[in-house]
Amino acid sequence: MKSYGAIYLTPFSHRLAEDINDPEIQRLRCRVNYHALRFKPNIMKTSSEIVNKLRSEGHFMSIHLRFEMDMLAFAGCIDIFTPQEQKILIKYRKENFAEKELVYRERRLIGKCPLTPEEVGLILRALGFDNTTHIYLASGELFGGKRFMRPFKDMFPRLENHSSVGPGKLEENTRGLAGSAVDYMVCLLSDIFMPTYDGPSNFANNLIGHRLYYGFRTNITPNRKALAPIFMDREVGSTAGFEERVRQVMTKTYVGGPHKRIHPEPFYTNSWPECFCQENPRNHADKCPPDNIYEVLENQFRSEENEESIEVKATSQIDSTSQTEETVI
């Protein structure tokens, strides 16, 4: 830290305890995640320029399109690809993940398969979005080539990403994460955010929680498990009432408003109510802290110093009393 001014942490959020019976520790997590941590100035500048450019044309939606090779291999959802593509995914899975027999139909029915670009488009269309909707795509290299994106582009041609709308080429670090950082900030500031796979995805989960923390911003989170039978019926020609069935599922999902966190929803996706203080709480632990966090810390330090001072005085008095008793004896 002293030498480089920064530290590198390997992914570890999935190993942290979720439910801790101490509201102040949970609030500390929010202070760190949403206040203390900052991207580098060049990332913030590029993100701001992109958002301003998008907003100059009206409202815009951001979509985290999780359809890259690593996620598809991890999920075991390979049957929709060509035999050659399936070999690539199987090889990648064997080299990077624990061996496990996965059946595509079963995985899909329990909501473990990422939505395809076409499925995302069909959901949006069922919700009433039309081809004038301005969409910012946050994604890596989509597996399967242009054929998977073509149906989506036909429905929603006004698509942008950080390369098409950005001011220039990003300065990538050795891990190529500058683009992801810009995507995060643009998604955070978009009018609507939609993740297509919110399973083991720190990007999507943290964004949902971040947007909720900053004013319950609108998130569209598809219930893949409930939608799977509807899409599977459509694939075999049963299209009657398709959009109505999709709407019925989507109206039951949370769109960014406050709701009680229920396992297995992670704390980082929903920090309510711990990180949302109350002006007149029944429980003192829920009371809003002073605006100046440094004042809070200073008071804690003073309190600890006073306690130590009292302990020292008490010890001195005990020692003095002992010496007096010895003298009397």
N, C-alpha and C positions, 0 to 999 in steps of 0.2 A: 504494500500500500504506500509506504514512504518512498519507494524507488520509482513506481510507475503512476502513482496517483489514482489507481483503480484496482479492483479485485475482480476475478472471474469465478463465478459460481456455476457448478454443473447443475443440471435440472434436479430439483429435489422437492418441489412443492407437494408432490404426491406422497411424500414420506412424512409430512408435517401433520400434527394433530388438527382435526377440523373443529370439533366442539370442545372448547375449553371453558370451564366454569369460572371465568374471570373476565368480565366485560372490558376491563382496562387493558388487558393483554390483547384482546381482539381489536380494540380501538387502536392500539399501537400498530397492529398490522396494517390498518387502513391509513394511518398517518405515514407509514413507511411507503406503502404501495402507491398512494394517491397524492402525496405531498412531497415526501423526501426524495424519491427516485425521479430522476429527470433524464431525458435523452440529451445527447450532445447538441450544441447550438445549431450546427448545420442540419441536423435531422429536424429540429423544431422549425427552422426557417423554411426548409423545403416543404414540410407538411403544411405550414401556414399558407405558403404560396399556392399549393394545390387546392386547399380548401377554399381559399378566396376566389380562385379561378372557377371552381365548380359552383360556388354560391352565386357568382356573377350571372349564372345562367338559370338560377332558381334553386329549388330544393333538390337534394340528391340522396340516394340510398347507397349504402355500402354492403357488399356481400363478401363473406369469407368463404371462398369456394375451395373446399378441402377435397381435392380430387387428384392428389399427387401420388406417385408410385409408393412412397413409404407408408402412407395411410391406407391405401387400398390393399397393400400386401399385409399390413398389420391386421386389418379388419377381416381378411380372407375372402373378400368379395371380388372374385375374378371371373365368374362365369360369363359376364357380359362382354369379355374381351376376346380377341382372336387367339387361336392356339399359340402363336408365337409370343403374343403379349402375356398370355397366361404363364408361359415358361419363364419369362422375365420376372414376373411377380412372385412365382413360386421360388425361384432362385434367390431373389432378394429376401423373401421371408425366411428361408432356411439359414441364410447368412447373418440375419439380424435379429430374429425373434425365436423364442422357445418353440420347439416342435409341438404341434397340436393339430388334431384333425378338425377341419372346419368345413361345414356344409353350407354352401351359399344360401340356399332357400331358408334354412334355419336361422342363419345369421341375419338375413334380411328381415324375417318376421319378428325378430326381437329388437329390431332397430339398430343393429350394429354396422350396417353398411352406410357409407356416406351417400348423400343424395347426388344423383347425376346432374349435370348442368340443365338438361332438359326437364328433369323433375322440379328443379328450382324454378324454372320459368313457368311451368304449369301451375305451381303453387301461387306464384305472384299473380298470374293471370286470373286464377280463381278468386283471388282476394280483391280483384278490381283494378290492378295496375295495368296500364296499357303501354303501347310502344313508344310513348313520349317520355316514359320514366327514365330519368338520368341515373345511371348505376356506375358506381366505382367498384371494381373487382380487386379484392385482395387475395392473391393466390400465388403459388409457385408455378412450376412448369406442369401443366395438366397432362396426365397420362392418357394415352390413346389418341392424341393428335386432334386435329381440327374437327373431325367428324362428331365428337361429343359436344363441341361448342356451337356447331352450326345451328341446331334447333333453337338453342337459347338466343343466339344472335338474331335469328329470324323473328323471334318474339319481342326482343328488347335490343334494338340496334344502337341505342345511345350508351355504349359501354366505354369506360375509361379505366386505366390503371396508372401506376406511378410513372411508367415509361411514356405513355401517350400524352399525359397531361402535365407531367413534371417539367421544371425549368431546364433540366439538362441531365446528364449522366450522373448517377449517384456515386459518391466515393465509397466503394464497398470495402469492408474490412476483410480479413483473411477468411472469415466464415460466411461472408456474403449476406449479412443480416441487416444492412442499411435499408434495403427495400422493405423488409419486414417491419422495421421500426417506423418507417414513413407510413406504411399501410396501417399500422396500429393507430397512429395519431389521426389519420384521415378518417378511419372507421369510428374512432372515439368522438369526432366532431361532426359526423354525418347526421342527417335528420332521422334516418332509420338504419338500424344495423341488423343484418340477418346472417347468422352462422349456419353452415350446411352440415357441420359435424361438430357437436359440442361434447364429444366423449373425452378421450385423453388429449385434449387440445388446450394447452395453457393460453394460447393466443385468444381463442374464442371465449373461454371461461373468464379470463381476466378482463376482457373487453366488456362482457355483459355486466360483470360486477362493477367495473369502473364507470360505465354509463349509468348504472343504477345509482351509484354513489353521487354522481354529479347531476342530480335532479330527475331521476327516474326517466331517462331518455328511452325512446321507443326501440324495443328489440323484437324482432320476429323470430321465434325459436320453434322450428317445425318439430312435431312429435313424429319421429321417423317410424317408431313402432306402430303407431296408429295409422300412419299413412301407407305403410308397406302393402297391406292387402288391397288398398284402393289402386295403387299403381300396378300391382300384379294382375288385378282384374282387367285393367286397361290394356295391358300387354297381350292379353288373350282375346281382345276384342270386346270386352264388356265395358262399354263407355257410358251407359245410361246413368244419368245423375252424377257424373264424375265430379264436376266442379262443386256441386252442392255438398257432396260427401267430403271433399277437401275442406270446404268452408266450415263444415260442422266440426271437423277435427281442430282446425286452426283457431276457431273462436273459443276453444277451451284452453288455449295456451296463454302463458303470461306474456305480456307485451312491454314489460319494463316497470310496471307499478309495484308498490310494496307488497310483499307476501312473506309469510313465515317460512323460514328455511326448513325443509324436511329432508332427512336423509334419503337418498345419497347426494342431494344437491350440495356442492361444496361451498365453503365459506367465501372463497374468492369469487364465486359467481353471485352470491347473495349475502352481503354482510349486514342485512337488516334482521333484527333491530339493533345489534350491538353498536354499529358505527353511526347510528342515527339517534342523536341525543334528544332529550325532552326538556322543555322549559319548566314544567311543573310535574315532575315524576313522583310516583308513589315510592319507588325505590331510589335511594340516594345515588346508587351506582349508575342510574340512567340519566342523571342530571347533566346538562350541557356544561362542559368545562369552560374556563375563561378563554377568550380569544387568543391571549398570549401564552403559548405553550411554555415559553421560557420562564414565565412567571410561575407556572405550575411546578416546573422542575426545581426552580430556585426555592420555592416553599418546601418542597420535599427534602432538598439538601439541608435547609435550615432546621427542619424538623428532626432529621437524622443527627445533625450536629448537636441539637439541644438534648436529644436522648443520650448521645454519647457523653455530653457534659454532665448530665444528671447521674449517669452510671459512674463517671470518674469521681464526682463529689461523694456519692454514696460509698464508693470503695475507700476513698480517703477518710471518710468519717468512721468507717468500720475499722480501718487500720489504726486511726487515732484512738478510738475507744479501746482497742485491744492493747495498745501500748500503755494507756492509762491504767487498765486493769492489772497489767503486769507490774506496773510501778507500785500500785497499792498493795498487791500481794507481797 
